[in-house]
Amino acid sequence: MSSDDLQDLPKVGPSREADLKEAGFETMQSLAVSSPGELSSIIDVSESTASDIINGAREAADIGGFDSGAAVLDRPSIKKLETGHSGVDRLLGGGIETQAITEFYGNENSGRTTMAHQLCVQSLLPDNAGGLGGDSAYIDTRGKFDPDRVAEIIEGLDTDRREALGARFEIPSGDVEDLAEKALNHIHIERPTTTNEQLLTTEELSNLADRVESAGSELRLVIVDSLTVNFRAEYQGRGELAERQQKLNSYLHDLRRFGDMKNAAVVVTNATNSSGESYGGAIVDHSVPFRLQIQKTSGEKRRIKLVDAPNLKHGEVGAYIEQGQFIPE
């Protein structure tokens, strides 16, 4: 069954497939993350029928299921992505882990998007220079990705890291313009403007990973900047909170699963509410093991605090933003 053979699902057929696609359900993944109540109201079927369709889609999309202990043992070893800020790396026990989700949250102008750009460049570096030696995917829900920032960050790299990047891209001169052009070819941008489009990006990640691998690289970093902006815009008020949280939970689950499959690091940015907490509540708390808060203190000064992490002590470090990236205070 191919990804768009919806008519082969239980209780679908050609006519209902047309209804599903007209309603925006183009793929197995888009059906798999929907709820029976939502689907039944959209295509006018009973919740029981909707549940059968969704379960069939989840099976076809290979969502869920147990692995054996031997399969887990055979997974690739977790790698660490250095952030470019030595203090943050110490807080994280060496850097951002692959096969896990890391959140950077803060209020407006705290530097969340700066960190996202910085990590995209860092991930391009080979392993021996603190990177992951692969491509990155940037899911840009706020339209904030800026190619000029990439050039600025590369220009601000120390000599060793710039030479390492030049060696990877076979640009021994270390020319910033040439390095930036090469780097941008290995950063892949998607700009979902709705929640449904954002949910579908997890399926697109698998397709992108295949294309990247066929070109001789690997997709090793996924950035979502920002995680909740579409969810907050479309699901407002207590009456829609449960549905919003359900979809957010599914999205985080799929991101985590992709990270596991591809030994990739997943980094999400997030805004803060009036209490200074990141949006998403318990769903984010339970789904994201590594959580860091960025606080603007004055001018370009920041405090970066490790709020949550398994087996790591909480702490904080100072930072400046200079040449488009975080550097130690």
C-alpha positions in Angstrom: 0.0 0.0 0.0 1.5 3.3 -1.0 1.3 6.4 1.1 -1.7 7.8 -0.8 -3.7 4.5 -1.3 -6.4 5.6 1.2 -9.1 3.6 -0.6 -7.4 0.4 0.6 -8.0 1.3 4.3 -10.9 -0.4 6.1 -14.3 1.2 5.3 -12.9 3.7 2.8 -13.1 2.7 -0.9 -12.8 5.1 -3.9 -15.7 7.4 -3.0 -14.8 7.9 0.6 -11.1 8.4 -0.4 -12.3 11.3 -2.5 -14.1 12.8 0.5 -11.0 12.4 2.7 -8.7 14.0 0.2 -11.1 16.9 -0.4 -11.1 17.4 3.4 -7.3 17.6 3.4 -6.4 14.1 4.4 -3.9 13.3 1.6 -1.7 10.7 3.3 -1.7 7.9 5.9 0.2 10.1 8.3 -2.4 12.9 8.2 -5.2 10.3 9.0 -3.1 8.6 11.7 -2.7 11.7 13.8 -6.4 12.7 13.6 -9.0 11.8 16.3 -12.2 9.7 15.7 -14.4 12.6 16.8 -12.7 15.0 14.4 -12.7 12.6 11.4 -16.4 11.6 12.0 -17.5 15.2 11.9 -15.5 16.1 8.8 -16.6 13.2 6.5 -19.9 12.4 8.2 -19.3 8.8 9.5 -19.8 7.3 12.9 -17.0 7.5 15.4 -16.7 3.7 15.2 -16.1 3.8 11.5 -13.7 6.8 11.9 -11.8 4.8 14.5 -11.4 1.8 12.1 -10.1 4.1 9.4 -7.6 5.8 11.8 -6.3 2.5 13.2 -5.8 1.2 9.6 -3.9 4.3 8.8 -1.7 4.0 11.9 -0.9 0.4 10.9 -0.1 1.4 7.4 2.1 4.3 8.5 3.9 2.0 11.0 3.1 4.2 14.0 3.6 2.5 17.4 4.7 -1.0 18.2 7.3 -2.6 20.5 10.9 -3.2 19.7 12.8 -6.2 21.1 15.6 -5.5 23.6 18.1 -6.7 20.9 16.7 -4.2 18.4 17.2 -1.4 21.0 20.8 -2.6 21.6 21.5 -2.4 17.9 20.4 1.2 17.6 23.2 3.7 16.7 25.1 5.2 19.6 23.8 8.5 20.8 25.9 11.5 19.6 26.4 14.9 21.0 26.0 18.2 19.1 28.0 21.0 20.6 26.1 24.3 20.7 29.1 26.6 20.2 28.8 27.8 23.7 31.1 25.9 26.0 29.0 26.6 29.2 25.8 25.4 27.6 27.6 22.2 26.5 28.8 21.6 30.1 25.2 22.0 31.3 24.1 19.4 28.8 26.9 17.0 29.6 28.7 17.6 26.3 26.0 18.9 24.0 22.6 18.2 22.6 21.8 14.5 22.3 20.6 12.7 19.2 17.6 10.5 19.7 16.0 13.1 22.0 14.1 16.4 21.9 15.7 19.5 23.4 13.7 22.7 24.0 14.9 26.3 24.1 12.2 28.6 25.4 12.1 32.2 26.3 10.2 35.5 25.7 10.3 37.6 22.6 13.8 38.7 21.6 15.5 36.3 24.0 17.4 34.6 21.2 15.6 31.4 20.5 15.8 31.8 16.7 19.5 32.9 17.1 20.2 29.5 18.8 18.3 27.7 16.1 20.4 29.2 13.4 23.6 28.6 15.4 22.8 24.9 15.8 22.1 24.5 12.0 25.7 25.7 11.3 27.1 23.6 14.2 25.5 20.4 12.9 27.2 20.8 9.6 30.6 20.4 11.2 32.2 17.0 11.2 32.1 14.9 14.4 35.6 15.7 15.4 34.8 19.4 15.4 31.7 19.0 17.7 29.1 18.7 14.9 27.1 15.8 13.5 28.5 15.9 9.9 25.1 16.0 8.3 22.3 18.1 7.0 19.6 19.8 9.0 15.9 20.4 8.5 14.5 23.8 9.7 10.7 23.8 10.2 10.1 27.6 10.2 6.6 28.3 11.6 7.3 32.0 12.1 9.0 32.8 8.8 12.2 33.8 10.7 14.9 31.8 8.9 17.5 34.2 7.5 20.2 33.0 5.2 22.3 36.1 6.0 22.5 34.9 9.6 24.2 31.7 8.4 26.9 33.7 6.7 27.3 35.8 9.9 27.6 32.8 12.1 30.2 31.1 9.8 32.2 34.4 9.8 32.2 34.3 13.6 33.5 30.7 13.8 36.9 30.2 15.3 39.7 29.2 13.0 39.6 25.5 13.8 35.9 25.1 13.2 35.9 27.2 10.0 38.7 25.0 8.7 36.8 21.9 9.6 33.8 23.2 7.7 36.0 24.1 4.8 37.5 20.6 4.8 34.0 19.0 4.7 32.9 21.2 1.8 36.3 21.0 0.1 36.8 24.8 0.3 40.3 25.0 1.7 40.4 28.8 1.4 37.7 29.1 4.1 36.0 31.9 2.2 32.9 32.9 4.1 30.7 33.5 1.1 31.6 30.1 -0.5 31.1 28.3 2.8 27.7 30.0 3.4 26.5 29.0 0.0 27.5 25.4 0.5 26.0 25.4 4.0 22.7 26.7 2.8 22.5 23.8 0.4 22.5 21.5 3.4 19.9 23.3 5.4 16.4 22.4 4.2 13.5 24.8 5.0 9.8 24.1 5.4 7.4 26.8 6.3 4.1 25.4 7.6 1.5 28.1 8.3 -1.2 25.9 9.8 -1.3 23.1 12.4 -2.2 20.5 9.8 0.7 21.5 7.6 3.0 21.3 10.6 1.7 17.9 11.5 2.5 16.7 8.0 6.1 17.8 8.3 7.0 14.7 10.2 6.1 12.6 7.2 8.0 15.0 4.9 11.1 14.5 7.1 11.3 10.8 6.1 11.1 11.8 2.4 13.8 14.4 2.9 16.0 12.0 4.8 15.8 9.6 1.8 16.8 12.4 -0.6 19.6 13.6 1.6 21.0 10.0 1.9 20.8 9.5 -1.9 22.9 12.7 -2.2 25.6 11.2 0.1 24.8 12.9 3.4 22.5 12.2 6.4 19.8 14.3 8.0 21.1 14.7 11.6 19.3 17.7 13.0 15.6 18.8 13.0 14.8 22.3 14.2 11.2 23.4 14.9 11.1 27.2 15.3 8.6 27.7 16.9 6.8 24.6 18.2 3.5 26.0 19.4 2.8 29.2 17.4 0.4 27.5 14.9 -1.3 25.5 17.7 -1.9 28.6 19.8 -3.2 30.6 16.9 -5.8 27.9 15.8 -6.8 26.4 19.1 -7.9 29.1 21.5 -10.0 28.9 24.7 -10.6 26.0 27.1 -13.0 24.3 24.7 -10.3 23.5 22.2 -7.5 22.8 24.7 -7.9 19.0 24.7 -7.8 18.8 20.9 -4.8 21.1 20.8 -2.9 19.1 23.4 -3.7 15.8 21.6 -2.3 17.0 18.3 0.7 18.5 20.0 1.4 15.2 21.8 1.1 13.3 18.5 3.5 15.8 16.8 6.1 15.5 19.5 5.8 11.7 19.5 6.5 11.6 15.7 9.4 14.0 16.0 10.9 11.8 18.7 10.4 8.7 16.6 12.1 10.3 13.7 15.1 11.2 15.9 15.3 7.6 17.1 15.1 6.1 13.6 17.7 8.5 12.1 19.9 9.1 15.1 19.1 12.7 14.7 18.9 15.5 17.3 15.5 17.3 17.5 15.5 20.9 18.8 12.3 22.9 19.3 12.0 26.6 20.3 9.0 27.8 22.3 7.6 31.1 23.6 6.6 31.7 27.2 3.2 32.5 28.8 2.5 35.2 31.3 3.9 33.0 34.1 7.2 32.6 32.3 6.6 29.0 31.5 6.8 27.5 28.0 3.6 26.9 26.1 2.3 23.3 25.9 2.0 22.5 29.6 2.3 19.0 30.7 2.5 17.6 27.2 5.8 19.4 26.6 7.0 18.7 30.2 6.5 15.0 29.7 7.6 14.7 26.0 10.8 16.8 26.0 13.6 15.5 28.2 16.0 18.4 27.8 14.6 21.9 28.5 16.5 25.2 28.6 15.3 28.7 29.3 16.9 31.7 27.6 16.4 35.0 29.5 17.3 38.4 28.2 19.0 40.4 31.0 20.2 43.6 29.3 21.3 44.5 25.8 23.0 41.5 24.3 23.4 39.7 27.6 21.5 36.5 28.3 21.2 33.8 31.0 20.7 30.3 29.8 19.3 28.0 32.4 19.0 24.2 32.3 15.5 23.6 33.6 15.0 19.9 33.1 17.2 17.0 32.1 17.5 13.4 33.1 20.5 12.7 35.3 21.9 16.2 34.9 22.2 18.9 37.5 20.2 22.1 36.9 22.3 25.2 36.4 22.7 28.3 34.4 25.4 30.2 32.5 25.9 33.7 31.1 26.1 34.5 27.4 26.4 37.3 24.9 24.9 37.4 21.4 27.7 38.5 19.0 28.1 38.0 15.3 24.7 36.3 15.2 25.5 33.6 17.8 25.7 32.9 21.5 29.2 33.1 23.1 30.3 32.7 26.7 30.0 35.7 29.0 
